[in-house]
Protein backbone atom coordinates (compact mmCIF):
# COMPACT_ATOMS: atom_id res chain seq x y z
CA UNK A 1 0.00 0.00 0.00
CA UNK A 2 1.27 3.45 -0.90
CA UNK A 3 1.56 5.65 2.20
CA UNK A 4 3.69 8.33 0.56
CA UNK A 5 1.05 10.94 1.50
CA UNK A 6 2.06 10.61 5.15
CA UNK A 7 4.88 12.36 6.95
CA UNK A 8 8.07 10.41 7.58
CA UNK A 9 7.29 10.04 11.31
CA UNK A 10 3.92 8.47 10.51
CA UNK A 11 5.51 6.10 7.99
CA UNK A 12 7.92 4.89 10.68
CA UNK A 13 5.16 4.54 13.27
CA UNK A 14 2.77 2.45 11.18
CA UNK A 15 5.23 -0.21 10.00
CA UNK A 16 5.13 -3.35 12.13
CA UNK A 17 8.71 -4.15 13.04
CA UNK A 18 7.92 -7.78 13.91
CA UNK A 19 6.04 -8.61 10.68
CA UNK A 20 7.68 -7.57 7.43
CA UNK A 21 5.39 -5.67 5.07
CA UNK A 22 2.60 -5.32 7.64
CA UNK A 23 1.18 -2.28 9.43
CA UNK A 24 0.22 -1.73 13.06
CA UNK A 25 -3.53 -1.34 12.59
CA UNK A 26 -4.14 1.24 15.35
CA UNK A 27 -1.31 3.44 14.14
CA UNK A 28 -2.35 3.03 10.50
CA UNK A 29 -5.94 4.06 11.25
CA UNK A 30 -4.77 7.07 13.25
CA UNK A 31 -2.52 8.12 10.36
CA UNK A 32 -5.30 7.83 7.78
CA UNK A 33 -7.88 9.71 9.85
CA UNK A 34 -5.39 12.42 10.75
CA UNK A 35 -4.56 12.91 7.08
CA UNK A 36 -8.25 12.92 6.15
CA UNK A 37 -9.08 15.48 8.85
CA UNK A 38 -6.33 17.76 7.57
CA UNK A 39 -7.55 17.44 3.98
CA UNK A 40 -11.12 18.23 5.05
CA UNK A 41 -9.91 21.21 7.08
CA UNK A 42 -8.00 22.71 4.15
CA UNK A 43 -10.78 22.00 1.65
CA UNK A 44 -8.70 19.61 -0.46
CA UNK A 45 -11.28 16.86 0.13
CA UNK A 46 -15.05 17.18 0.30
CA UNK A 47 -17.85 14.86 1.34
CA UNK A 48 -20.59 14.49 -1.26
CA UNK A 49 -23.96 15.40 0.25
CA UNK A 50 -22.52 17.10 3.31
CA UNK A 51 -24.48 20.28 2.54
CA UNK A 52 -27.62 18.41 3.60
CA UNK A 53 -26.46 18.51 7.23
CA UNK A 54 -26.30 21.42 9.68
CA UNK A 55 -24.08 24.38 8.83
CA UNK A 56 -21.32 24.31 11.44
CA UNK A 57 -20.48 27.97 10.81
CA UNK A 58 -23.88 29.03 12.27
CA UNK A 59 -22.83 27.46 15.58
CA UNK A 60 -19.78 29.71 15.98
CA UNK A 61 -19.82 32.43 18.62
CA UNK A 62 -19.98 36.05 17.51
C-alpha positions in Angstrom: 0.0 0.0 0.0 1.3 3.5 -0.9 1.6 5.6 2.2 3.7 8.3 0.6 1.1 10.9 1.5 2.1 10.6 5.1 4.9 12.4 7.0 8.1 10.4 7.6 7.3 10.0 11.3 3.9 8.5 10.5 5.5 6.1 8.0 7.9 4.9 10.7 5.2 4.5 13.3 2.8 2.5 11.2 5.2 -0.2 10.0 5.1 -3.4 12.1 8.7 -4.1 13.0 7.9 -7.8 13.9 6.0 -8.6 10.7 7.7 -7.6 7.4 5.4 -5.7 5.1 2.6 -5.3 7.6 1.2 -2.3 9.4 0.2 -1.7 13.1 -3.5 -1.3 12.6 -4.1 1.2 15.3 -1.3 3.4 14.1 -2.3 3.0 10.5 -5.9 4.1 11.2 -4.8 7.1 13.2 -2.5 8.1 10.4 -5.3 7.8 7.8 -7.9 9.7 9.8 -5.4 12.4 10.8 -4.6 12.9 7.1 -8.3 12.9 6.2 -9.1 15.5 8.9 -6.3 17.8 7.6 -7.6 17.4 4.0 -11.1 18.2 5.1 -9.9 21.2 7.1 -8.0 22.7 4.1 -10.8 22.0 1.6 -8.7 19.6 -0.5 -11.3 16.9 0.1 -15.0 17.2 0.3 -17.9 14.9 1.3 -20.6 14.5 -1.3 -24.0 15.4 0.2 -22.5 17.1 3.3 -24.5 20.3 2.5 -27.6 18.4 3.6 -26.5 18.5 7.2 -26.3 21.4 9.7 -24.1 24.4 8.8 -21.3 24.3 11.4 -20.5 28.0 10.8 -23.9 29.0 12.3 -22.8 27.5 15.6 -19.8 29.7 16.0 -19.8 32.4 18.6 -20.0 36.0 17.5 
